[in-house]
Amino acid sequence: MIVEGAGGLEGAMAAGDPERLGGYWVARRLGEGGQGVVYEAYDDAGARVAVKVLRRGARGATSPGRWRRPSGWRRSARRG
């Protein structure tokens, strides 16, 4: 869940925010919630993505099986 308005930093980069995350360059914050911060980012080809950076100890972030994807997730994600 993204909490809009948390800390009043959506859109603005805060001190310590990364310029790059993996192969993506970070453009701005989209929001912040209990588990972490979500950024708008772009790959080298210019594709826009949202990247969520989890806080250490975020509830449920490291639970076994937490990030398993349901069968067929990729197929349905490409249809949109």
Backbone as CSV, one residue per row, in Angstrom:
resi,resn,N_x,N_y,N_z,CA_x,CA_y,CA_z,C_x,C_y,C_z
1,MET,0.831,-1.177,0.000,0.000,0.000,0.000,0.878,1.244,0.000
2,ILE,0.576,2.159,-0.859,1.310,3.417,-0.912,0.486,4.461,-0.178
3,VAL,1.120,5.144,0.727,0.437,6.190,1.468,0.835,7.525,0.868
4,GLU,-0.088,8.153,0.149,0.184,9.457,-0.439,0.261,10.489,0.666
5,GLY,1.172,11.394,0.544,1.277,12.472,1.504,2.134,12.153,2.712
6,ALA,2.667,10.958,2.796,3.500,10.603,3.947,4.790,11.402,3.899
7,GLY,4.937,12.327,4.796,6.155,13.121,4.859,6.204,14.253,3.855
8,GLY,5.216,14.366,2.992,5.175,15.454,2.021,6.277,15.405,0.996
9,LEU,6.797,14.217,0.680,7.940,14.121,-0.219,7.603,13.556,-1.590
10,GLU,6.337,13.276,-1.881,6.042,12.704,-3.173,6.403,13.695,-4.274
11,GLY,7.127,13.211,-5.263,7.600,14.055,-6.349,8.990,14.597,-6.112
12,ALA,9.313,14.940,-4.884,10.622,15.495,-4.568,11.572,14.368,-4.162
13,MET,12.807,14.520,-4.518,13.821,13.582,-4.061,14.321,14.072,-2.704
14,ALA,14.501,13.143,-1.786,14.984,13.479,-0.445,16.478,13.198,-0.362
15,ALA,17.131,13.809,0.586,18.551,13.533,0.810,18.718,12.041,1.031
16,GLY,19.653,11.447,0.352,19.906,10.021,0.492,19.149,9.150,-0.495
17,ASP,18.208,9.724,-1.272,17.525,8.940,-2.299,18.525,8.571,-3.395
18,PRO,18.402,7.379,-3.940,19.357,6.940,-4.970,19.105,7.626,-6.312
19,GLU,20.154,7.801,-7.090,20.024,8.310,-8.452,19.731,7.166,-9.413
20,ARG,20.263,5.969,-9.059,20.039,4.775,-9.879,19.689,3.601,-8.975
21,LEU,18.856,2.718,-9.488,18.522,1.456,-8.817,18.664,0.365,-9.866
22,GLY,19.714,-0.431,-9.736,19.968,-1.447,-10.760,20.165,-0.772,-12.100
23,GLY,19.429,-1.218,-13.115,19.534,-0.652,-14.456,18.585,0.501,-14.706
24,TYR,18.053,1.106,-13.665,17.069,2.178,-13.802,17.590,3.481,-13.216
25,TRP,17.276,4.602,-13.865,17.592,5.900,-13.267,16.315,6.444,-12.642
26,VAL,16.466,6.985,-11.463,15.326,7.422,-10.661,14.976,8.866,-11.002
27,ALA,13.695,9.098,-11.329,13.229,10.435,-11.692,12.637,11.183,-10.493
28,ARG,11.808,10.478,-9.684,11.152,11.129,-8.559,10.506,10.097,-7.652
29,ARG,10.100,10.529,-6.476,9.331,9.698,-5.551,7.876,9.725,-5.973
30,LEU,7.253,8.565,-5.950,5.811,8.503,-6.193,5.044,8.457,-4.882
31,GLY,5.653,7.878,-3.868,4.991,7.789,-2.577,5.820,7.007,-1.583
32,GLU,5.323,6.983,-0.360,6.022,6.302,0.713,4.975,5.688,1.628
33,GLY,5.242,4.469,2.083,4.314,3.786,2.975,5.061,3.004,4.031
34,GLY,4.358,2.137,4.694,4.922,1.375,5.792,6.046,0.446,5.388
35,GLN,6.008,-0.073,4.162,7.044,-1.001,3.722,8.221,-0.329,3.055
36,GLY,8.053,0.861,2.528,9.177,1.500,1.856,8.760,2.666,0.995
37,VAL,9.618,2.971,0.016,9.441,4.120,-0.870,9.272,3.611,-2.298
38,VAL,8.356,4.244,-3.045,8.155,3.905,-4.452,8.646,5.072,-5.298
39,TYR,9.466,4.726,-6.297,10.046,5.732,-7.184,9.560,5.534,-8.616
40,GLU,9.432,6.628,-9.343,9.277,6.569,-10.797,10.688,6.475,-11.353
41,ALA,10.909,5.525,-12.243,12.245,5.325,-12.793,12.136,4.934,-14.264
42,TYR,13.268,4.982,-14.965,13.321,4.681,-16.395,14.522,3.796,-16.684
43,ASP,14.345,2.879,-17.635,15.493,2.084,-18.057,16.239,2.843,-19.157
44,ASP,17.329,2.262,-19.653,18.154,2.953,-20.644,17.426,3.184,-21.965
45,ALA,16.379,2.372,-22.238,15.595,2.543,-23.461,14.471,3.569,-23.274
46,GLY,14.300,4.062,-22.039,13.282,5.058,-21.764,11.956,4.519,-21.267
47,ALA,11.889,3.207,-21.025,10.650,2.620,-20.505,10.435,3.063,-19.059
48,ARG,9.233,3.517,-18.755,8.889,4.015,-17.418,8.429,2.850,-16.532
49,VAL,8.939,2.810,-15.312,8.571,1.777,-14.346,8.418,2.403,-12.965
50,ALA,7.786,1.656,-12.075,7.741,2.029,-10.661,8.610,1.021,-9.919
51,VAL,9.491,1.506,-9.072,10.392,0.652,-8.306,10.134,0.887,-6.825
52,LYS,9.843,-0.190,-6.112,9.597,-0.087,-4.669,10.832,-0.568,-3.929
53,VAL,11.351,0.263,-3.047,12.501,-0.084,-2.224,11.979,-0.356,-0.814
54,LEU,12.128,-1.609,-0.371,11.613,-2.012,0.934,12.545,-1.587,2.052
55,ARG,11.960,-1.199,3.162,12.737,-0.887,4.363,13.169,-2.190,5.016
56,ARG,14.307,-2.158,5.665,14.723,-3.318,6.456,13.686,-3.541,7.541
57,GLY,13.285,-4.790,7.705,12.333,-5.123,8.743,10.897,-4.776,8.409
58,ALA,10.625,-4.423,7.147,9.243,-4.134,6.766,8.400,-5.380,6.975
59,ARG,7.257,-5.219,7.594,6.399,-6.354,7.930,6.026,-7.138,6.676
60,GLY,6.338,-8.424,6.688,5.992,-9.300,5.586,6.972,-9.287,4.432
61,ALA,7.937,-8.396,4.455,8.849,-8.244,3.321,9.733,-9.462,3.111
62,THR,10.035,-10.191,4.164,10.936,-11.331,4.016,10.263,-12.654,4.350
63,SER,8.946,-12.667,4.441,8.229,-13.908,4.749,8.425,-14.920,3.628
64,PRO,8.672,-16.193,3.964,8.818,-17.203,2.914,7.585,-17.244,2.027
65,GLY,7.791,-17.276,0.741,6.689,-17.341,-0.208,6.001,-16.012,-0.465
66,ARG,6.441,-14.970,0.168,5.795,-13.660,0.051,5.778,-13.157,-1.383
67,TRP,6.830,-13.434,-2.138,6.959,-12.866,-3.480,6.707,-13.878,-4.580
68,ARG,6.059,-14.988,-4.277,5.713,-15.941,-5.335,4.651,-15.325,-6.232
69,ARG,4.795,-15.559,-7.510,3.843,-15.000,-8.470,2.808,-16.054,-8.830
70,PRO,1.560,-15.639,-8.973,0.538,-16.600,-9.374,0.778,-17.077,-10.793
71,SER,0.333,-18.272,-11.088,0.473,-18.831,-12.420,-0.179,-17.911,-13.444
72,GLY,0.513,-17.656,-14.529,-0.032,-16.825,-15.596,0.117,-15.330,-15.396
73,TRP,0.829,-14.908,-14.369,0.952,-13.477,-14.083,1.572,-12.706,-15.236
74,ARG,2.599,-13.261,-15.865,3.304,-12.545,-16.935,2.401,-12.376,-18.153
75,ARG,1.665,-13.401,-18.488,0.779,-13.353,-19.635,-0.264,-12.239,-19.458
76,SER,-0.883,-12.170,-18.293,-1.916,-11.160,-18.067,-1.315,-9.759,-17.954
77,ALA,-0.117,-9.650,-17.446,0.521,-8.343,-17.306,0.836,-7.718,-18.652
78,ARG,1.064,-8.532,-19.663,1.417,-8.010,-20.988,0.202,-7.604,-21.809
79,ARG,-0.979,-8.026,-21.420,-2.180,-7.729,-22.222,-2.605,-6.281,-22.141
80,GLY,-2.416,-5.649,-20.978,-2.927,-4.328,-20.691,-2.598,-3.290,-21.647
